[in-house]
């Protein structure tokens, strides 16, 4: 499968639909809608937002970066539709986010995923992220698992 990864505005309708589909899936996995510690990403705090589209123009995945400090950012809203899973698009989105982070001068990417998302944990570990202690808003969250990857190497 081929796709195009585009930088888009946070308010982009296709991106908003992907984020809503992710929320619905996570609500089902966790059994409630209270599964995100800390402040949700918004147009005001997201620095990069990517949407992957298939050859027909259908949005099949997304991912974002939110700056944490001068040298690091957080991966947010990584999501691929069920039909796009297994195609390699998630890796392509993540690599594009890493390229964008480097271009912005960030050397470290961090992220939080949840204990009800073993598929996400396997994905990030396979892609070179290592588990770290919970940080920031996730420090006291029993269902958070945090990861980090140095982009310097």
Secondary structure, DSSP 8 states (H G I E B T S, - for coil): --EEEEE--TT-HHHHHHHHHHHHHHHHHHTSS----S----TTT-SEEEEEEETTS-EEEEEEEEE-SSSEEEEEEEEE-GGGTTTTHHHHHHHHHHHHHHHTT--EEEEEEETT-HHHHHHHHHTT-EEE---GGGTT-TTEEEEEEES--
